[in-house]
Amino acid sequence: MSQPTTASLQTSESSVAAIARRARIASRAIAKLSAEARNEALIAVAQAIEQSARKILDANERDCRAAEAEIAAGRMSSAMLARLRVTERGIAQMAAQVREVARLEDPLGRRLSATELDDGLVLYKESCPFGVVGVIFESRPDVVPQLASLALKSGNAVLLKGGVEAAHTNEALVSIWREGLRRFPAIPADSINLLQTRADVKEMLTLDRDVDLIIPRGSYALVQFIMEHSRIPVLGHSEGICHVYVDRAADLDKAIDIAYDAKVQYPAVCNAAETLLVHEAIAGKFLPRMVAKLKGANVEIRGDAKTLALFPKDGIVPATEEDWATEYSDLILSVKIVADLEEAIEHVNCYGSRHTDAIVTEDAEAARRFLDEVDAAGVFHNASTRFADGYRYGLGAEVGISTSKLHARGPMGLEGLTTYKYKLHGDGHTVGPYAKGEKKFKHRRLD
């Protein structure tokens, strides 16, 4: 696939280390800006995105034409093309998300706690930016304005590396972002940077002095590679092996709508369902209706032995052990009939990726157990897994969905791009008197 040629964003102009150093300087500049200044810049960029719709669509068309050739050659999936394609409606959504981020509460300088250690000695815990965040992502160009808006709002600079399949679209979006910021001299252009090659990524992973956090968005293999090749903290955004479990006490109409939406509404994304679990007590009533609706949407069904026994002539493919642990990102769904709630929970915890899982039931106790016992960032009751999204959660946009348990979990928005620092205010205090027992700490929490 061809590469973009605009020189202004090429990393060949200087090393990634130099770019990271400039990003560090930029991050310190934007962290000092008022919330009003950061919001004003975001509104301007949202307008620039809308006004540059033709530029984005033209760049995306180049990427899509190249992707279609890759699909024809068997080197790319149709699901990746679906994630890659940008429409006029998609551009409007990009701008809307940037404006939504601008409307959010300022995440910086929030007082998280205050403790009076002793008379005149008070410790404050306050939110602050990370500094420089490196993000490696695949396919979806709408990631660029999402990440850039969250980074600017939270006072961070970003180093972005998208997939080669979206190179022209990503470059167009970054150039538009920089153009939109020209009215704001207090915001350095180096607050957003686009890396181009795998070699750039490898160099970035060594820059633990200037890059504070790495966020890989992509396959499990990508996340593992990043974790193994960098001393920089990595916030894993791994694959989405999401489940819908239809309980014996499910409303079958609700179950059909939820399972269909979770699989079919947008199968190429990480919060789409990959496995449908069905309680054996209602499988005979539920699955014939469900399978018919799925087949009407051209979904390939891979079933366990009990499912195959229900549909001996309906062309259902036998599921393998590998299927239960596969993120298809396509119109493919694994189906398993389970004996009870316990088996459903055990299956999810064994094969799931700790992303998002849902139960459909009218039994409040079954719902409580599922939500308490399933180990995932998102556990839903009577709702589609497709709701697992930063924008839908009211976060404005998202950096990604973290399947990690440290720092951030689930859809990661502004809060996930901030850390905190302790600020201690004293009046000539020293440790000596406390070490000698002459003074004692109060450790009194303040409102």
Residue pairs with C-beta under 8 A, 6 or more apart in sequence:
1 63
1 66
1 67
1 70
1 164
1 165
1 167
2 62
2 66
2 167
3 164
3 167
3 196
4 167
4 168
4 171
4 196
6 171
6 175
7 13
8 175
9 171
9 174
9 175
9 193
9 194
9 196
10 196
11 19
11 195
11 196
11 197
11 200
12 196
15 203
16 159
16 195
16 200
16 203
16 204
16 207
17 203
17 207
17 210
19 159
19 190
19 193
19 195
20 132
20 159
20 204
20 207
20 210
20 211
21 210
22 188
22 190
22 193
23 132
23 157
23 158
23 159
23 190
23 191
23 193
23 210
24 131
24 132
24 157
24 210
25 188
25 190
26 157
26 187
26 188
26 189
26 190
26 191
27 129
27 131
27 132
27 155
27 156
27 157
27 191
28 131
29 186
29 187
29 188
29 191
30 38
30 152
30 155
30 156
30 157
30 186
30 187
30 188
30 191
31 108
31 128
31 129
31 131
31 155
31 156
33 155
33 186
33 187
35 106
35 108
37 184
37 186
37 187
38 102
38 106
38 152
38 153
38 155
39 102
39 103
39 153
40 184
41 152
41 180
41 181
41 183
41 184
41 187
42 98
42 99
42 101
42 102
42 149
42 152
42 153
43 98
43 99
43 102
44 180
44 181
44 183
44 184
45 98
45 145
45 148
45 149
45 176
45 177
45 180
45 181
46 95
46 96
46 98
46 99
46 102
47 95
47 180
48 176
48 177
48 179
48 180
49 56
49 91
49 94
49 95
49 98
49 145
49 173
49 176
49 180
50 91
50 92
50 95
52 172
52 176
52 179
53 88
53 91
55 172
55 176
56 86
56 91
56 141
56 169
56 172
56 173
56 176
57 86
57 88
57 91
58 172
59 168
59 169
59 171
59 172
60 84
60 85
60 86
60 141
60 166
60 168
60 169
60 172
62 168
63 84
63 141
63 165
63 166
63 167
63 168
63 169
64 81
64 84
64 85
66 165
67 76
67 80
67 81
67 84
67 165
68 81
70 76
70 165
71 77
71 78
71 81
76 165
77 329
77 330
78 330
79 267
79 268
79 328
79 329
79 330
80 138
80 139
80 165
80 268
80 329
82 266
82 267
82 268
83 138
83 139
83 140
83 268
83 269
84 139
84 140
84 141
84 165
84 166
84 169
86 141
86 142
86 169
90 142
93 142
94 142
94 145
94 146
95 145
97 142
97 145
97 146
97 149
97 391
97 396
97 397
98 145
98 149
98 397
100 391
100 396
100 397
101 149
101 150
101 153
101 396
101 397
101 414
102 149
102 153
103 396
104 153
104 395
104 396
104 413
104 414
106 153
107 127
107 153
107 154
107 414
107 415
107 417
107 418
108 127
108 128
108 129
108 154
108 155
108 418
109 126
109 127
109 128
110 126
110 127
111 124
111 125
111 126
112 125
112 126
112 127
112 420
113 124
113 125
113 445
114 122
114 123
114 124
114 125
114 445
114 446
114 447
115 122
115 123
115 443
115 444
115 445
115 446
116 122
116 123
116 442
116 443
116 444
116 445
116 446
117 123
117 424
117 441
117 442
117 443
118 429
118 439
118 440
118 441
118 442
119 442
120 426
120 427
120 429
121 424
121 425
121 426
121 427
121 429
122 424
122 425
122 426
122 446
123 422
123 423
123 424
123 425
124 422
124 423
124 424
124 425
125 420
125 421
125 422
125 423
126 420
126 421
126 423
127 418
127 419
127 420
128 155
128 418
128 419
128 420
128 421
129 154
129 155
129 156
129 417
129 418
129 419
130 154
130 156
130 212
130 213
130 417
130 418
130 419
131 156
131 157
131 212
132 156
132 157
132 158
132 159
132 210
132 211
132 212
132 213
133 151
133 156
133 157
133 158
133 159
133 211
133 212
133 213
133 214
133 215
133 417
134 158
134 159
134 160
134 161
134 204
134 211
134 213
134 214
134 215
134 232
135 143
135 147
135 158
135 159
135 160
135 161
135 214
135 215
135 216
135 217
135 399
136 161
136 201
136 214
136 215
136 216
136 217
136 218
136 222
136 226
137 143
137 147
137 160
137 161
137 162
137 163
137 216
137 217
137 218
137 400
138 162
138 163
138 165
138 217
138 218
138 219
138 222
139 162
139 163
139 165
139 166
140 166
141 162
141 166
141 169
141 170
141 173
143 162
143 217
144 160
144 162
144 170
144 173
144 174
144 177
145 173
145 177
145 397
146 390
146 397
146 398
146 399
147 158
147 160
147 397
147 399
148 158
148 160
148 174
148 177
148 192
149 396
149 397
150 396
150 397
150 398
150 399
150 413
150 414
150 417
151 157
151 158
151 191
151 192
151 417
152 187
152 191
152 192
153 396
153 414
154 414
154 417
154 418
155 418
156 417
157 190
157 191
157 192
157 193
158 191
158 192
158 193
159 193
159 195
159 204
159 211
160 170
160 174
160 192
160 193
160 194
160 195
161 194
161 195
161 196
161 200
161 201
161 204
162 170
162 194
167 196
170 194
171 194
174 192
174 193
174 194
177 192
178 189
178 192
181 187
181 189
181 191
195 201
195 204
202 229
204 211
204 214
205 214
205 226
205 229
205 230
205 232
206 230
207 232
208 230
208 231
208 232
211 232
212 232
212 233
213 232
213 233
213 234
213 235
214 226
214 230
214 232
214 233
214 234
214 235
215 234
215 235
215 237
215 399
215 400
215 412
216 222
216 223
216 226
216 234
216 236
216 237
217 237
217 399
217 400
218 237
219 238
219 239
220 238
220 239
220 353
223 234
223 236
223 237
223 238
226 234
227 234
227 236
235 402
235 404
235 406
235 407
235 408
235 412
235 416
236 402
236 403
236 404
237 399
237 400
237 401
237 402
237 403
237 412
238 353
238 355
238 403
239 270
239 327
239 353
239 355
240 269
240 270
240 271
240 272
240 274
240 327
240 353
240 355
240 356
240 401
241 274
241 275
241 325
241 326
241 327
241 351
241 352
241 353
241 355
242 262
242 270
242 271
242 272
242 273
242 274
242 275
242 352
242 353
242 355
242 356
242 357
242 358
242 385
242 388
243 273
243 274
243 275
243 276
243 277
243 347
243 348
243 352
243 357
243 358
243 385
244 258
244 259
244 262
244 273
244 275
244 276
244 277
244 357
244 358
244 359
244 360
244 384
244 385
245 277
245 278
245 279
245 338
245 341
245 344
245 348
245 357
245 358
245 359
245 360
245 370
246 252
246 255
246 259
246 276
246 277
246 278
246 279
246 282
246 286
246 360
246 361
247 279
247 341
247 344
247 359
247 360
247 361
247 363
247 366
247 370
248 279
248 281
248 282
248 340
248 361
248 363
249 361
249 362
249 363
249 366
250 279
250 282
250 286
250 360
250 361
250 362
251 360
251 362
251 382
252 282
252 285
252 286
252 289
254 360
254 382
255 286
255 290
255 360
256 286
256 289
256 290
256 293
258 358
258 360
258 382
258 383
258 384
259 273
259 276
259 290
259 360
260 290
260 293
260 294
260 297
261 384
261 386
262 272
262 273
262 358
262 384
262 385
262 386
263 272
263 273
263 276
263 294
263 299
263 331
263 333
264 294
264 297
264 299
264 331
265 272
265 384
265 386
266 272
266 386
267 328
267 329
267 330
267 331
268 329
268 330
269 329
269 386
270 327
270 329
270 355
270 401
271 355
271 356
271 385
271 386
271 387
271 388
271 389
271 401
272 329
272 385
272 386
273 333
273 358
273 384
273 385
274 326
274 327
274 328
274 332
274 333
274 334
275 324
275 333
275 334
275 335
275 336
275 347
275 351
276 290
276 333
276 334
276 335
276 336
277 336
277 337
277 338
277 344
277 347
277 348
278 286
278 287
278 290
278 307
278 335
278 336
278 337
278 338
279 337
279 338
279 339
279 340
279 341
279 344
280 306
280 337
280 338
280 339
283 306
283 307
283 310
283 337
284 310
287 307
287 310
287 311
287 335
287 337
288 310
291 301
291 311
291 314
291 316
291 335
294 301
294 333
295 301
295 314
297 331
298 331
299 331
299 332
299 333
300 317
300 331
300 332
300 333
301 307
301 316
301 317
301 332
301 333
301 334
301 335
302 316
302 317
302 318
302 319
302 320
302 323
302 332
302 333
302 334
302 335
303 311
303 316
303 317
303 318
303 319
303 334
303 335
303 336
304 319
304 335
304 336
304 337
305 318
306 336
306 337
307 316
307 319
307 335
307 336
307 337
308 316
308 318
310 337
316 335
319 334
319 335
319 336
323 334
324 334
324 336
324 347
324 350
324 351
325 351
326 334
327 353
336 347
338 344
338 347
341 366
341 369
341 370
344 359
344 370
345 369
345 370
345 373
345 374
348 357
348 374
348 376
349 373
349 374
349 375
352 374
352 375
352 376
353 403
354 375
354 376
354 377
354 403
355 376
355 377
355 378
355 388
355 401
355 403
356 376
356 377
356 378
356 379
356 380
356 385
356 388
356 401
356 410
357 370
357 374
357 376
357 378
357 379
357 380
357 385
358 379
358 380
358 381
358 382
358 383
358 384
358 385
359 366
359 367
359 370
359 371
359 379
359 380
359 381
359 382
360 382
361 367
361 370
361 381
361 382
367 381
367 382
370 379
370 381
371 379
371 381
377 388
377 401
377 402
377 403
377 409
377 410
378 385
378 388
378 401
378 410
378 411
380 387
380 388
387 393
388 401
388 410
388 411
389 398
389 401
389 411
390 396
390 397
390 398
390 399
390 401
390 411
390 412
390 413
391 397
391 398
393 410
393 411
393 413
395 411
395 412
395 413
395 414
396 413
396 414
397 413
398 411
398 412
398 413
399 412
399 413
399 416
399 417
400 411
400 412
401 410
401 411
401 412
402 408
402 409
402 410
402 412
402 416
403 409
407 416
408 415
408 416
433 439
434 440
434 441
